[in-house]
Amino acid sequence: MSKSRHRNNLTFDPNKIKYYYGIPHCHCSYSTGKGNPLEIYTAAIKCGLDFLFLTDHNDFLITKTKYKDDLITKWELSTIITTKACKNSSNFIPILGFECKSVYGDLNIINPNSFFTGTVSDIRLLTLWMLNNNNSFISINHPHKNILNLQYNSILNKLITSIEVCNGNPASKYTRHDKYYFALLDKGWKLSAINGQDNHRINFSDSEYLTAYIGNELSKNALIDAFRNHRTYSTESKFLKFHFLLNDTFMGDTLFITSNKLKFSIFVEDVKYRILHIQIISNKGNIIKSIENINLNYIRYFYEHIHEENETWYVVRVLQENNKVALSSPIFVEDALIKNKNWTTEI
C-alpha cells in the first residue's frame, strides 16, 4: 500500500499504523456536566485515554466567569485550559468543541476558533460559519429520525465527518444507532463511525465505550486527519485493534473499481476479549458475508466478493464475547469509468 497525503499535508502510511483510543463527546460543569475542564483532562489522562473532546452545550458558554482579575466567558476559559493541557502533555490530546442543536438533531463542532449560541435552523449558515473555521469539523450526535431529512451535499460533507453509531455510558442510557449510520451512507454521505460516551460525570473508566483513530502518531494533526479521512471505528473494548482493506484501499477511502472482483482483507486483534463473529455489511444494512464461530483473539481474514451494482459502501462489524460490538468506518465504492467521464466533462 502506498502512502497518502491529505489536505493538511500530513502523510498517512498504512504500513506503519497505530491505534489511539479516546472519547469524542464529553461535558463538564461549564454546561451540564461535573468537574471543570482541568479536572476532566486530568481524569482522562489518569485512566489512559489518548484523546478527549470537551463539548459543552453552546448556550452555557457565553456566561462570564472569573479568571485572575478578569471576567471572561466560559468558552474563553475553556480555551485557555485546553491550550495549557495540550502543552503540558505529550501523550494526550485535549480538543475543545461545543454541542449545538439543529433541526436535524444535535451536532458537535470540533476544534473551532470560536463558538455561537442558539439553534442551527439553516444549515447553509452553519456551512458559511464553518468555512471561517477551516480547522474544525462536525460530528452527528445520538442521531434520531430527523437526521434522515438532511439531504446530501458534497460541500457540507467535507465539514460533517462522523456520526455516533453508539452513544452513552453506564451512568446514562447506552444506545446503538447503526440504522441511521447505514441510512445516511445510502443517501451518499461519506461518514466515519465513532462512539461517544456523552459523559456528564467524570466516569471515563467505568466503561470501554471508545472511539479509536488509526494514524502514524499521536498528535492533534494526525487525529484531525484521521477523523476527516474516516480512519476511525467504534469499539466497546479498549484493547481492540481493527481495520480492513478492499483491494489495496484502506478503510475510510474510496475505491474506484474497473472490475467487479473485490478482495477484502480484514484484521482484528484483541488480547482480552475473544472475537466471535465478523460481518461485512453493505447498502440498506444487508449482511453480505458472515464469518461465524471464530473464537480467537487474532484473525486476519481474506474474502473475495463479486461487487453488485447497488453496493456503494462496505462496513465491517465485529462481535466479541461479553456482548461487545465494534463497527468500522466504510470503504466507499465508485465506478472508475464514471469518475473519468465526469473528469473529462469538467475539463
C-alpha positions as CSV (number, residue, x, y, z in Angstrom):
1,M,0.0,0.0,0.0
2,S,1.2,3.5,-0.9
3,K,1.3,6.5,1.4
4,S,-1.4,9.1,1.0
5,R,-1.1,12.8,1.5
6,H,-4.1,14.8,2.7
7,R,-5.1,18.5,2.6
8,N,-3.2,19.4,5.8
9,N,0.0,18.0,4.1
10,L,0.1,15.1,6.6
11,T,1.2,11.9,5.1
12,F,-0.5,8.7,6.3
13,D,1.5,5.5,5.8
14,P,-0.8,2.4,6.0
15,N,2.2,0.2,6.6
16,K,3.0,1.9,9.9
17,I,-0.3,2.2,11.6
18,K,-1.0,2.7,15.3
19,Y,-4.3,2.8,17.2
20,Y,-5.3,5.5,19.6
21,Y,-8.4,5.5,21.9
22,G,-10.5,8.3,23.3
23,I,-13.9,9.9,23.8
24,P,-15.2,12.4,21.2
25,H,-18.1,13.7,23.3
26,C,-18.0,14.9,26.9
27,H,-19.4,17.7,29.1
28,C,-18.1,19.5,32.2
29,S,-19.5,21.8,34.8
30,Y,-19.4,24.7,32.3
31,S,-22.7,23.3,31.0
32,T,-24.5,20.2,32.2
33,G,-21.6,18.0,33.5
34,K,-19.4,17.7,36.5
35,G,-15.9,18.9,37.1
36,N,-14.0,21.8,35.4
37,P,-12.0,21.3,32.2
38,L,-8.7,20.8,34.1
39,E,-10.3,18.0,36.2
40,I,-11.8,16.5,33.1
41,Y,-8.5,16.3,31.2
42,T,-6.6,15.1,34.4
43,A,-9.1,12.3,34.8
44,A,-8.8,11.3,31.1
45,I,-5.0,11.1,31.4
46,K,-5.3,9.1,34.6
47,C,-7.5,6.4,33.0
48,G,-5.2,6.1,30.0
49,L,-7.1,7.9,27.2
50,D,-5.2,9.1,24.3
51,F,-7.6,11.9,23.5
52,L,-10.8,13.6,24.6
53,F,-13.1,16.2,23.1
54,L,-14.7,18.6,25.6
55,T,-18.0,19.6,24.0
56,D,-20.2,21.6,26.4
57,H,-23.6,22.9,25.3
58,N,-23.1,26.2,23.4
59,D,-25.7,28.3,25.2
60,F,-23.9,27.9,28.5
61,L,-20.5,29.1,27.2
62,I,-21.5,32.8,26.9
63,T,-21.7,33.0,30.7
64,K,-18.9,35.1,32.3
65,T,-16.7,33.6,35.0
66,K,-13.8,34.9,37.0
67,Y,-10.2,34.3,35.7
68,K,-7.4,36.0,37.6
69,D,-8.6,39.6,37.8
70,D,-10.9,39.5,34.8
71,L,-14.3,38.2,33.9
72,I,-14.2,36.1,30.7
73,T,-16.7,33.7,29.1
74,K,-16.6,30.0,29.9
75,W,-15.6,29.4,26.3
76,E,-12.6,31.7,26.7
77,L,-11.6,30.0,29.9
78,S,-12.1,26.5,28.3
79,T,-9.8,27.6,25.5
80,I,-7.1,28.7,28.0
81,I,-7.2,25.5,30.0
82,T,-7.3,23.3,26.9
83,T,-4.2,25.1,25.4
84,K,-2.3,24.6,28.6
85,A,-3.3,20.9,28.9
86,C,-2.1,20.4,25.4
87,K,1.3,21.9,26.1
88,N,1.7,20.0,29.4
89,S,1.1,16.5,28.0
90,S,3.0,14.8,25.2
91,N,0.9,11.6,25.3
92,F,-2.7,13.1,25.5
93,I,-4.6,15.2,23.0
94,P,-7.3,17.5,24.5
95,I,-9.5,19.1,21.9
96,L,-12.2,21.8,22.6
97,G,-15.5,21.9,20.8
98,F,-19.1,22.6,21.6
99,E,-22.5,20.9,21.2
100,C,-25.4,22.7,19.5
101,K,-28.9,21.8,18.5
102,S,-30.1,21.8,14.9
103,V,-33.4,21.0,13.1
104,Y,-31.7,17.6,12.2
105,G,-30.6,16.8,15.8
106,D,-27.6,17.6,17.9
107,L,-24.2,18.3,16.4
108,N,-20.7,18.6,17.9
109,I,-18.5,21.3,16.4
110,I,-14.9,20.2,17.0
111,N,-11.8,22.4,17.2
112,P,-13.3,25.7,16.1
113,N,-11.7,29.1,16.6
114,S,-14.9,30.4,18.3
115,F,-18.4,29.4,19.1
116,F,-22.0,30.5,18.6
117,T,-25.2,30.3,20.7
118,G,-28.6,29.2,19.7
119,T,-30.0,26.5,17.4
120,V,-29.0,25.9,13.8
121,S,-32.2,26.4,11.9
122,D,-30.5,27.0,8.5
123,I,-27.7,24.5,7.6
124,R,-26.4,26.9,5.0
125,L,-25.5,29.4,7.7
126,L,-23.6,26.7,9.6
127,T,-21.7,25.9,6.4
128,L,-20.7,29.5,6.0
129,W,-19.6,29.7,9.6
130,M,-17.6,26.6,9.3
131,L,-15.8,27.9,6.2
132,N,-14.3,30.6,8.5
133,N,-13.2,27.8,10.9
134,N,-11.3,25.7,8.5
135,N,-9.5,23.6,11.1
136,S,-12.9,22.5,12.5
137,F,-15.2,19.6,11.7
138,I,-18.6,18.3,12.7
139,S,-19.9,15.1,14.1
140,I,-23.5,14.0,14.4
141,N,-24.6,13.1,18.0
142,H,-27.0,10.4,19.0
143,P,-28.9,10.5,15.7
144,H,-32.7,10.1,15.5
145,K,-35.2,10.2,12.7
146,N,-34.8,13.9,11.9
147,I,-31.3,13.3,10.7
148,L,-32.8,11.5,7.7
149,N,-34.1,14.8,6.5
150,L,-30.6,16.0,5.9
151,Q,-30.1,15.9,2.2
152,Y,-26.6,15.0,0.8
153,N,-24.5,18.0,0.0
154,S,-20.9,17.5,-1.2
155,I,-19.6,20.8,0.4
156,L,-21.3,20.1,3.7
157,N,-19.9,16.5,3.7
158,K,-16.4,18.0,3.8
159,L,-17.4,19.5,7.1
160,I,-19.5,16.7,8.6
161,T,-17.1,13.8,9.0
162,S,-18.5,11.5,11.6
163,I,-21.6,10.0,13.2
164,E,-22.1,8.4,16.6
165,V,-23.1,4.8,15.9
166,C,-23.2,4.4,19.7
167,N,-23.8,6.9,22.5
168,G,-23.8,6.8,26.3
169,N,-22.1,5.3,29.3
170,P,-23.0,3.3,32.5
171,A,-24.4,6.5,34.2
172,S,-26.9,7.0,31.3
173,K,-28.6,5.1,28.6
174,Y,-26.3,3.4,26.1
175,T,-27.8,3.2,22.6
176,R,-26.7,2.0,19.2
177,H,-27.6,3.9,16.1
178,D,-26.4,1.7,13.3
179,K,-29.6,2.1,11.2
180,Y,-29.1,5.9,10.9
181,Y,-25.4,5.4,10.0
182,F,-26.4,3.0,7.2
183,A,-29.3,5.2,6.0
184,L,-27.0,8.2,5.6
185,L,-24.4,6.2,3.8
186,D,-27.2,5.0,1.5
187,K,-28.0,8.7,0.8
188,G,-24.4,9.3,-0.4
189,W,-22.9,10.7,2.8
190,K,-19.3,9.8,3.5
191,L,-19.2,9.4,7.3
192,S,-17.0,7.7,9.8
193,A,-18.2,5.6,12.8
194,I,-17.5,7.0,16.3
195,N,-18.6,6.1,19.8
196,G,-19.4,9.0,22.1
197,Q,-19.8,8.4,25.9
198,D,-21.5,11.8,26.2
199,N,-20.2,12.0,29.8
200,H,-21.9,14.3,32.3
201,R,-19.8,12.8,35.2
202,I,-16.1,12.1,35.5
203,N,-16.7,8.4,34.9
204,F,-14.4,7.7,31.9
205,S,-13.1,4.4,33.3
206,D,-16.5,2.9,34.0
207,S,-16.8,1.5,30.5
208,E,-14.7,0.8,27.4
209,Y,-17.1,2.6,25.0
210,L,-14.5,4.3,22.9
211,T,-13.6,5.8,19.5
212,A,-10.3,4.6,18.0
213,Y,-8.4,6.5,15.4
214,I,-5.8,5.0,13.1
215,G,-2.7,7.0,12.3
216,N,1.0,7.0,12.4
217,E,1.4,9.2,15.5
218,L,-0.4,10.7,18.5
219,S,-0.8,14.3,17.6
220,K,-3.6,16.8,17.0
221,N,-2.9,17.0,13.3
222,A,-2.9,13.2,13.0
223,L,-6.1,12.9,14.9
224,I,-7.9,15.6,12.8
225,D,-6.6,13.9,9.7
226,A,-8.0,10.5,10.8
227,F,-11.4,12.0,11.5
228,R,-11.6,13.8,8.3
229,N,-10.5,10.8,6.3
230,H,-12.7,8.3,8.1
231,R,-10.0,6.2,9.7
232,T,-12.0,5.7,13.0
233,Y,-14.0,2.9,14.4
234,S,-16.4,2.4,17.3
235,T,-15.3,-0.1,19.9
236,E,-16.6,-1.4,23.2
237,S,-13.1,-2.8,24.1
238,K,-10.1,-0.6,24.8
239,F,-7.9,-3.5,23.5
240,L,-9.4,-3.9,20.1
241,K,-7.2,-3.3,17.1
242,F,-9.2,-3.3,13.9
243,H,-9.1,-2.2,10.3
244,F,-9.9,-3.6,6.8
245,L,-8.9,-3.0,3.2
246,L,-10.7,-3.5,-0.1
247,N,-8.2,-4.5,-2.7
248,D,-5.5,-2.1,-1.7
249,T,-7.8,0.7,-0.5
250,F,-7.6,1.4,3.2
251,M,-10.7,1.9,5.5
252,G,-12.2,5.3,5.0
253,D,-11.1,5.8,1.5
254,T,-12.9,5.4,-1.9
255,L,-12.1,2.5,-4.3
256,F,-12.7,3.4,-7.9
257,I,-13.4,0.0,-9.5
258,T,-12.7,-1.2,-13.0
259,S,-13.7,-4.8,-12.3
260,N,-16.5,-6.4,-10.2
261,K,-14.0,-8.6,-8.4
262,L,-13.2,-7.4,-4.9
263,K,-10.9,-8.7,-2.2
264,F,-11.5,-7.9,1.5
265,S,-8.6,-8.1,3.9
266,I,-9.8,-7.8,7.5
267,F,-7.5,-7.5,10.5
268,V,-8.9,-7.9,14.1
269,E,-7.0,-8.4,17.3
270,D,-8.0,-8.2,21.0
271,V,-5.8,-9.5,23.7
272,K,-8.6,-9.6,26.3
273,Y,-12.0,-10.3,24.6
274,R,-12.3,-13.1,22.0
275,I,-13.5,-12.4,18.5
276,L,-16.7,-14.4,17.9
277,H,-18.2,-13.3,14.6
278,I,-17.3,-10.9,11.8
279,Q,-19.9,-9.4,9.4
280,I,-19.4,-7.5,6.2
281,I,-22.3,-5.1,5.7
282,S,-23.4,-3.0,2.6
283,N,-26.3,-0.9,1.5
284,K,-29.6,-1.0,3.5
285,G,-27.7,-2.8,6.2
286,N,-27.5,-6.0,4.3
287,I,-25.0,-8.5,5.6
288,I,-23.3,-9.8,2.5
289,K,-20.8,-12.1,4.4
290,S,-20.8,-13.5,7.9
291,I,-17.9,-15.4,9.4
292,E,-19.2,-17.4,12.4
293,N,-17.8,-19.2,15.4
294,I,-14.3,-17.7,15.2
295,N,-13.5,-17.8,19.0
296,L,-10.0,-16.3,18.6
297,N,-8.1,-13.3,19.9
298,Y,-6.5,-12.6,16.5
299,I,-7.6,-13.1,12.9
300,R,-6.6,-11.9,9.5
301,Y,-9.4,-12.9,7.1
302,F,-9.5,-12.7,3.3
303,Y,-12.7,-12.8,1.3
304,E,-13.3,-12.4,-2.4
305,H,-16.5,-10.8,-3.4
306,I,-18.3,-10.0,-6.6
307,H,-19.5,-6.4,-6.5
308,E,-23.2,-5.8,-7.1
309,E,-24.3,-2.6,-8.8
310,N,-26.3,-1.4,-5.7
311,E,-23.3,-1.7,-3.4
312,T,-21.8,1.7,-2.8
313,W,-20.1,1.2,0.5
314,Y,-18.9,-1.6,2.9
315,V,-18.6,-1.7,6.6
316,V,-17.3,-4.4,8.9
317,R,-18.9,-5.3,12.2
318,V,-17.0,-7.3,14.9
319,L,-18.9,-9.2,17.6
320,Q,-16.9,-10.2,20.7
321,E,-17.5,-12.0,23.9
322,N,-19.4,-10.2,26.7
323,N,-21.7,-8.8,24.0
324,K,-19.2,-6.3,22.8
325,V,-19.7,-4.9,19.3
326,A,-17.3,-2.9,17.1
327,L,-18.2,-1.1,13.9
328,S,-15.8,0.2,11.2
329,S,-15.9,3.3,9.1
330,P,-16.7,2.4,5.5
331,I,-14.8,1.9,2.3
332,F,-16.8,3.6,-0.5
333,V,-17.1,2.2,-4.0
334,E,-17.4,4.2,-7.2
335,D,-17.2,3.3,-10.9
336,A,-13.8,4.4,-12.3
337,L,-15.4,4.9,-15.7
338,I,-18.0,7.3,-14.3
339,K,-15.2,9.2,-12.5
340,N,-13.2,9.5,-15.7
341,K,-16.2,10.6,-17.6
342,N,-17.0,13.3,-15.1
343,W,-13.4,14.5,-15.1
344,T,-13.4,14.7,-18.9
345,T,-16.7,16.7,-18.8
346,E,-15.3,19.2,-16.3
347,I,-12.3,19.8,-18.4
